[in-house]
């Protein structure tokens, strides 16, 4: 999932006018009118008290402060680590000096990062720190100071708009809109509506660092500005989604626009296509998590400067869905251009390391209903070779492997999700094992290695650890592209996940199963040889010759397939991976190679250079390690 957001400044300026000049702000150094230095600070270990103290200090209604934070972070501090939009702490205060260019597209074009140091909406952390007279690093690390910074910003926005603080909690609606940093009024109002719905319903939870926080329900009626009341009360329904009433789905288009009129390669956030009529078959549905909030994802995808998008975003609290890209078009979400061309991407509100904090039953139910609809529409099999996580997607070349994302992470309940999809329960071949690992009966320990010094996390998980021998004292297997602690949640190299399918080459009397995994022999504990597995199905393949064979992160055509004028794409093997002679893997296919050529921004598909270039080289997709890979059919022999 991408890591930054840039505002579309002309629209942001229009928003400021529409909501009452909220963007006309006092200088960030003018903290004297906002900061009451006589108010005692709450302990960093008592976040509820920190909200109470900050609300009193800056004159912000406590229920407003709590609800804003809840909708952006669920009151979490995440150990001081940023969200995908560069937001820190309970108040999601942003600091992002640059973003990679078009990082979601996953092609081979190298582009310089975009400088965002002068973008105010991406530096609210700096503005809040200046108001408090503190270092931004303090607000990154200290949740109590982060909460004070958010309260100070809310108060500043209010005073900048009207010269004074609003009279009652309901009168802070426009200020909440401004705090969203949204690039258009409708998105800002949607965030404010969610905040006031939280106030009305109340909320309570214990954070990952054991802070018990409560927002009591309160019948506050928001005082919406005329500009919001003038908006249509109805939403635009999804272009593509279930019509049986099983989900609530609206259409909120992602940005497709040039960032520089003099550079047609500098655009966002997706490419025009006409799948599958143009030959570009839709084969996968990729499950992501946002690494942030629903609203932050929508704001990012509405901004072409960020360079990323997904077709859908699912909200945690109620399963509400926003469709942002037509499924016929190619969204930039998987970090692999080949997979993007053949996939539909669905983002889910939340953080992978936080797991069940965000992955609610409402979310699972709505997402599964959407996937069933899309799979039926495009003829996509309901199995884990085709309904995949972002963490299943390989890097397109060797240089991408270590940096590929690992969402939705170890706490996404794949077993439950596939049951909701009414997926096949398995097969009849005892030598093919499909992992069926439910968090309800599989407790594992991982580390949040994004933040130094955080404690281990022990809870229900969707994976089994893999070792080099049939013993719980044997070393974990390793991956040549990874060097982190084997317990890191982000270290996908030693974890086999529910739904993945492998060839079982052996079993031990001590309830261990051996599988071929990433070119290695790997073992996992499986009591009775069926606690975490069911019999599977699939095509079994092995190297056809007398030497190890290469695997690939994309299934590109041979050189002769490319028409004149189209740059030939390198068929590049993943250099540190091989399948040794004699090892057997489960495969799907074969299918012909192709490459979707979409090099520049084009206003319409008609008359553009966009085309799907199809080759004669055939590939199989195999379950290789934690991620799938592609293997050329000519290198394989099918095992009877």
C-alpha positions in Angstrom: 0.0 0.0 0.0 1.4 3.4 -0.9 2.9 5.8 1.7 1.9 9.4 0.9 -0.7 11.9 -0.2 -0.5 15.2 -2.0 -3.4 17.7 -2.2 -4.9 19.0 -5.4 -4.4 22.7 -4.5 -7.0 24.4 -6.7 -9.7 22.1 -5.3 -8.4 22.6 -1.8 -8.6 26.4 -2.2 -12.2 26.0 -3.4 -13.0 23.9 -0.3 -11.7 26.6 1.9 -14.1 29.1 0.3 -17.1 26.7 0.5 -16.7 25.8 4.1 -16.2 29.3 5.3 -12.6 30.3 4.7 -11.3 27.6 7.1 -7.9 27.6 5.3 -7.2 31.2 6.2 -4.9 30.4 9.1 -2.8 32.2 11.7 0.9 31.7 11.3 2.0 28.5 12.7 4.2 30.3 15.2 1.3 32.3 16.6 0.7 29.8 19.3 0.0 32.3 22.1 -3.7 32.5 21.5 -4.0 28.7 21.5 -1.5 27.3 24.0 -2.5 27.4 27.7 0.8 26.4 29.3 -0.8 26.3 32.7 -2.8 23.2 32.0 -1.1 20.1 33.4 -0.2 17.4 30.9 -1.6 13.9 31.2 0.7 10.9 31.6 1.6 9.3 28.3 0.4 6.1 29.7 -3.2 7.4 30.3 -4.5 8.3 26.9 -8.1 8.9 28.0 -6.8 11.5 30.4 -4.7 13.0 27.6 -7.8 13.5 25.5 -9.6 15.1 28.5 -6.6 17.4 29.3 -6.0 18.4 25.6 -9.7 19.2 25.1 -9.8 21.4 28.1 -6.5 23.1 27.3 -7.5 24.1 23.7 -11.2 24.5 24.1 -12.1 21.6 21.8 -15.1 19.5 22.9 -13.8 16.2 24.2 -16.3 14.2 22.2 -15.1 15.9 19.0 -11.4 15.3 19.7 -12.1 11.6 20.6 -14.2 11.0 17.5 -11.8 12.6 15.1 -9.0 10.4 16.5 -11.1 7.3 16.5 -11.9 7.6 12.8 -8.3 8.2 11.8 -6.4 5.8 14.1 -8.8 4.0 16.5 -6.8 5.9 19.2 -3.7 3.9 18.4 -0.2 5.3 18.5 1.4 2.4 16.3 4.6 2.8 18.3 5.4 6.1 16.5 5.3 4.5 13.0 3.5 6.4 10.2 0.5 5.3 8.2 0.6 5.0 4.4 -0.3 8.7 4.1 2.6 9.7 6.4 0.3 10.2 9.5 1.6 9.7 13.0 -0.1 9.0 16.3 -3.7 9.0 17.6 -4.4 12.3 15.7 -2.8 11.2 12.4 -0.5 14.2 12.2 1.3 14.1 8.8 4.9 14.6 7.8 5.9 13.6 4.3 8.7 15.3 2.4 8.4 13.3 -0.7 6.5 10.4 -2.3 7.8 7.8 -4.9 6.5 8.6 -8.3 3.7 6.2 -9.5 4.8 3.5 -7.0 1.7 1.5 -7.4 2.1 0.9 -11.1 4.9 -1.6 -10.7 6.5 -1.0 -14.1 10.2 -0.7 -14.9 10.3 3.1 -15.5 12.5 4.9 -12.9 11.1 8.2 -11.8 12.4 10.7 -9.2 10.5 11.1 -6.0 8.2 14.1 -5.9 9.1 16.9 -3.5 6.2 17.6 -1.1 8.0 19.7 1.5 5.8 22.7 0.7 2.5 20.9 0.9 0.7 22.0 4.0 -1.7 19.0 4.3 1.3 16.7 4.4 2.9 18.6 7.2 0.3 18.9 9.9 2.8 17.3 12.3 5.1 20.2 11.8 2.3 22.8 12.1 1.1 21.2 15.3 4.6 21.0 16.8 5.2 24.7 16.0 1.9 25.6 17.9 3.2 23.7 20.9 6.7 24.9 20.7 8.0 21.3 20.5 10.1 19.2 18.2 8.0 17.3 15.6 9.8 14.2 16.8 8.2 14.5 20.2 4.8 14.5 18.6 5.8 11.4 16.6 6.8 9.4 19.7 4.6 10.8 22.5 0.9 10.1 22.1 -0.1 12.6 24.7 1.7 15.4 22.9 0.3 14.1 19.6 -3.2 14.5 21.0 -2.3 18.0 22.2 -1.1 18.8 18.7 -4.3 17.6 17.1 -6.4 19.7 19.5 -4.2 22.7 18.9 -4.7 22.4 15.1 -8.5 22.0 15.5 -8.6 25.2 17.6 -6.4 27.0 15.1 -8.6 26.0 12.2 -11.7 27.3 14.2 -10.1 30.6 15.1 -8.9 31.1 11.5 -12.4 30.7 10.2 -14.4 32.9 12.6 -11.9 34.4 15.1 -13.3 32.4 18.0 -14.1 28.9 19.0 -17.5 27.4 18.1 -20.1 27.5 20.8 -21.2 23.9 21.0 -20.0 20.5 19.8 -22.3 20.5 16.9 -20.8 23.7 15.6 -17.4 22.1 15.0 -18.5 20.4 11.8 -16.7 22.7 9.4 -13.6 22.5 11.5 -13.7 18.7 11.4 -14.0 19.0 7.6 -10.9 21.1 7.5 -9.0 18.7 9.7 -9.6 15.9 7.2 -7.2 17.7 4.8 -9.5 16.4 2.0 -9.1 17.9 -1.5 -12.8 18.4 -2.1 -15.8 19.4 -0.1 -17.8 16.1 -0.6 -14.9 14.0 0.8 -14.4 16.4 3.7 -18.1 16.3 4.5 -18.1 12.5 4.4 -15.3 12.4 7.0 -17.2 14.9 9.2 -20.3 12.8 8.9 -18.4 9.7 10.1 -17.0 11.7 13.1 -20.5 12.8 14.2 -21.9 9.4 13.7 -19.2 8.1 16.1 -20.2 10.8 18.6 -23.9 9.7 18.3 -23.2 6.0 18.6 -20.3 6.2 21.1 -17.2 3.9 21.0 -15.0 2.0 23.4 -11.9 -0.2 23.0 -8.6 -1.1 24.4 -5.7 -0.1 22.2 -2.8 -2.4 21.3 -0.7 -0.8 24.0 -3.4 -1.5 26.6 -5.0 1.9 26.8 -8.7 1.6 27.7 -10.6 4.5 26.0 -14.3 5.4 25.9 -16.4 7.9 24.0 -19.9 8.0 25.5 -22.7 8.3 23.1 -24.1 11.8 22.8 -27.0 13.2 20.8 -25.0 16.0 19.2 -26.7 17.4 16.0 -24.0 18.7 13.6 -24.4 22.2 12.3 -23.6 21.8 8.6 -22.6 24.8 6.5 -24.8 25.8 3.6 -22.2 24.5 1.1 -22.6 21.0 2.5 -26.4 21.2 2.7 -26.4 22.2 -1.0 -24.8 18.9 -1.9 -27.1 16.2 -3.1 -28.3 14.1 -0.2 -27.9 10.9 -2.3 -24.7 9.2 -3.2 -23.8 7.9 -6.6 -24.2 4.1 -6.6 -21.3 1.8 -7.6 -20.9 1.2 -11.3 -20.2 -2.5 -10.5 -21.3 -4.2 -7.3 -24.0 -6.5 -5.9 -27.5 -5.2 -6.6 -29.3 -7.5 -4.1 -28.9 -5.1 -1.2 -26.2 -7.2 0.5 -23.8 -4.3 0.6 -23.8 -0.5 0.7 -21.7 0.7 -2.2 -21.1 4.2 -3.7 -19.0 5.5 -6.6 -16.2 7.9 -5.6 -13.9 8.3 -8.7 -10.2 8.2 -8.3 -8.2 10.8 -10.1 -7.1 10.1 -13.6 -5.2 13.3 -14.6 -1.9 14.8 -15.7 0.4 16.3 -13.0 2.5 18.1 -15.6 1.0 19.0 -19.0 4.5 19.0 -20.5 5.2 15.4 -19.4 2.7 12.7 -20.4 4.4 10.1 -18.3 3.7 12.1 -15.1 0.1 11.2 -14.3 -2.1 9.2 -11.9 -3.7 7.1 -10.7 -4.6 4.3 -13.1 -4.6 3.4 -16.8 -7.4 3.2 -19.2 -8.2 -0.3 -20.6 -11.2 -2.3 -21.8 -10.8 -5.5 -19.9 -11.4 -8.3 -20.9 -12.6 -7.3 -24.4 -9.1 -6.0 -25.3 -7.6 -9.4 -24.5 -6.4 -8.4 -21.0 -8.0 -11.2 -18.9 -9.0 -10.4 -15.3 -7.6 -13.3 -13.4 -7.0 -12.1 -9.8 -8.7 -10.2 -7.0 -6.1 -8.8 -4.7 -7.0 -8.2 -1.0 -5.1 -5.2 0.6 -5.3 -3.3 3.7 -4.9 0.5 3.6 -2.4 0.9 6.4 -4.6 3.8 7.4 -8.2 4.9 7.5 -11.0 4.6 4.9 -11.0 8.4 4.5 -7.3 8.7 4.0 -7.4 6.1 1.2 -10.1 8.0 -0.6 -8.2 11.2 -0.3 -5.0 9.6 -1.6 -6.7 7.9 -4.6 -8.5 11.2 -5.5 -5.1 12.9 -5.9 -3.2 12.1 -9.1 0.1 13.2 -7.7 0.2 10.3 -5.3 0.3 7.7 -8.1 -1.7 4.8 -6.7 -5.3 3.6 -6.6 -7.5 0.5 -6.0 -10.8 -0.4 -7.6 -12.6 -0.5 -4.2 -12.1 0.5 -0.6 -14.1 -1.2 2.2 -14.8 0.6 5.5 -14.2 -1.2 8.8 -17.1 -0.2 11.0 -20.0 -1.0 8.7 -18.6 -2.6 5.5 -19.5 0.3 3.4 -17.8 0.2 0.0 -16.4 2.9 -2.3 -15.7 2.0 -5.9 -13.0 4.3 -7.2 -11.9 2.8 -10.5 -14.0 1.0 -13.1 -12.9 -2.6 -13.2 -12.3 -2.5 -16.9 -9.4 -0.1 -16.2 -6.0 -1.0 -14.6 -5.6 0.4 -11.1 -2.1 0.8 -9.6 -2.2 -1.2 -6.4 -0.1 -4.4 -6.5 3.3 -3.1 -7.2 3.6 -5.5 -10.1 2.5 -4.2 -13.5 1.7 -7.6 -14.9 -0.5 -8.5 -11.9 -2.1 -5.1 -12.0 -3.1 -5.7 -15.6 -4.9 -8.9 -14.7 -6.3 -8.0 -11.3 -9.0 -6.1 -9.4 -7.7 -4.5 -6.2 -9.8 -4.1 -3.0 -8.4 -2.1 -0.1 -9.7 -2.6 3.4 -9.5 0.0 6.1 -6.9 -0.8 8.8 -3.3 -1.8 9.7 -2.0 -5.3 9.0 -0.2 -5.4 12.4 -3.4 -4.4 14.2 -5.4 -7.2 12.6 -8.8 -7.7 14.3 -8.8 -4.1 15.6 -9.9 -3.2 12.0 -10.9 -6.5 10.4 -14.5 -6.6 11.5 -17.2 -9.1 10.6 -19.1 -6.3 8.8 -16.0 -5.8 6.7 -15.5 -9.5 6.0 -19.2 -10.0 5.0 -19.3 -6.9 2.7 -16.0 -7.7 1.0 -16.9 -11.3 0.4 -20.2 -10.3 -1.2 -18.3 -8.0 -3.5 -15.7 -10.6 -4.4 -18.5 -13.2 -5.1 -20.1 -10.6 -7.5 -16.8 -9.8 -9.2 -15.7 -13.4 -9.5 -19.0 -14.3 -11.2 -18.7 -11.3 -13.5 -15.2 -12.2 -14.7 -15.2 -16.0 -14.3 -12.5 -15.9 -11.6 -12.2 -19.2 -9.6 -12.9 -18.8 -5.9 -9.6 -20.2 -4.6 -6.4 -18.9 -3.2 -4.6 -19.0 -6.5 -6.9 -16.3 -7.7 -8.3 -14.6 -4.6 -4.9 -13.4 -3.3 -3.4 -11.1 -0.7 -1.0 -8.3 -1.6 1.5 -10.4 0.3 1.0 -13.2 -2.3 2.0 -11.0 -5.2 5.6 -11.5 -6.3 8.0 -8.6 -7.1 8.2 -8.3 -10.9 12.0 -8.5 -10.8 14.7 -9.5 -8.3 15.2 -5.9 -7.1 11.6 -5.7 -6.0 11.4 -8.8 -3.8 12.5 -7.5 -0.4 10.3 -4.4 -0.6 7.0 -6.0 -1.7 4.2 -5.2 0.7 2.9 -7.8 3.2 -0.7 -6.8 3.8 -3.3 -7.9 4.7 -0.9 -9.6 7.1 -0.9 -12.5 9.6 -4.2 -11.6 11.2 -6.5 -11.5 8.2 -8.8 -14.5 8.6 -8.4 -16.3 5.3 -10.2 -19.4 6.5 -13.3 -17.5 7.4 -13.1 -15.3 4.4 -12.9 -18.2 2.0 -15.8 -19.8 3.8 -17.8 -16.6 3.2 -16.9 -16.8 -0.5 -18.3 -20.4 -0.5 -15.0 -21.5 -1.9 -14.2 -25.1 -2.6 -13.2 -27.0 0.6 -10.4 -29.0 -1.1 -9.7 -32.0 -3.2 -8.9 -35.7 -2.9 -5.2 -35.9 -3.5 -3.5 -36.6 -0.1 -0.1 -35.6 -1.5 -1.5 -32.1 -2.2 -2.2 -30.2 1.0 -4.1 -27.0 1.2 -3.5 -25.1 4.4 -6.7 -24.4 6.4 -5.4 -22.3 9.3 -8.0 -20.5 11.4 -7.0 -17.9 14.0 -9.5 -19.5 16.3 -7.3 -22.5 16.9 -3.8 -21.3 15.8 -2.0 -18.9 18.1 1.3 -17.6 16.9 3.9 -15.0 18.1 5.1 -12.2 15.9 6.9 -8.9 16.2 6.0 -5.5 14.9 9.5 -4.9 13.5 8.5 -1.5 12.0 9.0 0.0 15.5 12.1 -0.8 17.5 11.5 -2.1 21.0 7.9 -3.1 20.6 6.8 -6.2 22.5 5.9 -9.4 20.7 2.3 -10.1 19.7 0.8 -13.5 20.5 -2.7 -14.1 19.1 -4.7 -16.1 16.6 -3.0 -16.0 13.1 -3.5 -17.3 9.6 -0.1 -19.0 9.1 2.2 -21.8 10.3 5.9 -21.3 10.8 8.2 -23.3 8.6 11.5 -25.0 9.8 14.4 -26.8 8.3 13.6 -30.1 10.0 10.7 -31.8 11.8 11.4 -30.2 15.2 10.4 -27.1 17.0 14.0 -26.5 17.8 15.2 -26.6 14.2 16.0 -23.2 12.6 13.3 -21.4 10.7 13.8 -21.6 6.9 15.2 -18.4 5.4 14.6 -16.4 2.2 17.5 -15.0 0.1 15.8 -11.7 -0.2 15.0 -11.1 3.5 17.3 -10.6 6.4 15.0 -9.6 9.2 14.2 -11.4 12.5 12.2 -14.6 11.6 9.5 -13.5 14.1 8.8 -10.2 12.2 5.3 -10.0 11.0 6.7 -8.5 7.8 9.1 -11.5 7.3 7.0 -13.5 4.9 9.8 -15.9 4.1 9.1 -18.5 6.8 5.3 -18.4 6.9 2.9 -20.6 4.9 -0.6 -19.0 4.9 -4.1 -20.4 5.0 -5.4 -21.4 1.5 -2.0 -21.9 -0.1 -1.4 -25.3 -1.6 1.8 -27.4 -1.7 3.1 -30.9 -2.5 3.7 -32.9 0.7 6.8 -34.9 0.2 6.9 -36.6 3.6 5.3 -36.9 7.1 7.0 -37.6 10.4 5.8 -39.7 13.3 5.9 -36.5 15.4 3.1 -34.8 13.6 5.2 -32.8 11.2 4.6 -32.4 7.5 7.3 -31.7 4.9 6.5 -29.5 1.8 8.6 -28.1 -1.0 8.6 -24.3 -0.4 10.7 -21.8 -2.3 13.2 -24.4 -3.6 13.7 -25.8 -0.1 12.4 -28.6 2.1 10.3 -27.0 4.8 8.5 -28.6 7.8 5.5 -27.4 9.9 3.8 -29.0 12.9 0.4 -30.4 11.9 -1.1 -32.7 14.6 -2.7 -35.7 13.0 -1.4 -34.5 9.7 -4.8 -32.8 9.2 -5.2 -30.1 11.9 -4.0 -27.3 9.6 -4.5 -29.0 6.2 -7.1 -30.5 3.9 -6.5 -32.6 0.8 -6.0 -30.4 -2.1 -6.2 -30.3 -5.9 -4.3 -28.9 -8.8 -1.8 -29.7 -11.5 1.5 -31.1 -10.2 4.7 -29.9 -12.0 8.4 -30.4 -11.7 11.5 -29.5 -13.8 11.5 -31.4 -17.0 15.3 -31.7 -17.4 18.4 -32.4 -15.4 19.0 -29.0 -13.9 17.2 -26.5 -11.7 14.8 -24.1 -13.5 14.1 -20.4 -13.2 11.0 -18.7 -11.9 9.6 -15.3 -12.8 7.7 -12.5 -11.2 5.7 -11.8 -14.3 4.6 -13.7 -17.5 5.9 -11.4 -20.3 6.1 -12.4 -23.9 9.1 -13.3 -26.1 10.9 -10.5 -28.0 9.3 -11.3 -31.3 5.8 -10.6 -30.0 6.4 -6.8 -29.7 5.2 -4.6 -32.6 7.5 -1.9 -34.0 7.7 1.1 -31.7 6.8 -0.8 -28.5 9.8 -1.2 -26.1 10.6 -4.9 -25.5 10.1 -5.9 -21.9 12.8 -8.0 -20.3 11.9 -11.5 -19.4 13.9 -11.5 -16.2 14.1 -14.5 -13.9 14.1 -14.0 -10.1 17.9 -14.6 -9.7 18.0 -16.1 -6.2 15.1 -18.5 -6.7 15.3 -21.9 -8.4 13.3 -25.1 -8.5 15.7 -28.0 -8.0 15.4 -31.2 -9.9 12.9 -33.5 -8.3 10.9 -30.9 -6.4 7.2 -30.8 -7.1 4.8 -27.8 -7.0 1.1 -27.2 -7.5 0.3 -25.2 -10.6 -2.5 -23.5 -12.5 -2.5 -22.9 -16.2 -1.0 -22.9 -18.7 -1.8 -19.5 -20.2 -0.2 -17.3 -22.9 2.2 -14.5 -22.0 1.2 -10.9 -22.5 2.2 -7.3 -21.7 -0.2 -4.4 -21.5 1.4 -1.3 -23.1 0.1 1.9 -21.5 3.0 4.3 -21.4 1.4 7.7 -21.0 -1.6 9.6 -20.0 -4.4 9.5 -22.7 -7.7 11.4 -22.4 -9.6 8.5 -24.0 -8.9 4.9 -24.9 -10.0 5.4 -28.5 -7.0 6.2 -30.7 -4.5 5.7 -27.9 -1.4 3.5 -28.0 -2.7 1.3 -25.2 -2.8 -2.3 -26.3 -2.3 -5.8 -24.9 0.6 -7.5 -26.6 0.2 -11.3 -26.5 3.0 -13.8 -27.0 3.3 -17.5 -27.7 5.4 -18.4 -24.6 3.2 -20.2 -22.1 3.5 -20.0 -18.3 2.1 -21.8 -15.3 1.4 -20.0 -12.0 2.7 -22.0 -9.0 2.4 -21.8 -5.3 6.2 -21.3 -4.7 6.7 -19.9 -1.3 4.7 -17.3 0.6 4.2 -15.7 -2.8 3.2 -17.2 -6.1 5.5 -17.1 -9.1 5.4 -17.9 -12.8 7.3 -20.7 -14.6 7.6 -21.2 -18.3 5.7 -24.2 -19.5 8.7 -25.4 -21.6 10.7 -25.9 -18.4 8.2 -28.1 -16.7 6.9 -31.7 -16.8 3.4 -32.4 -15.6 3.4 -35.1 -12.9 0.7 -37.7 -13.6 
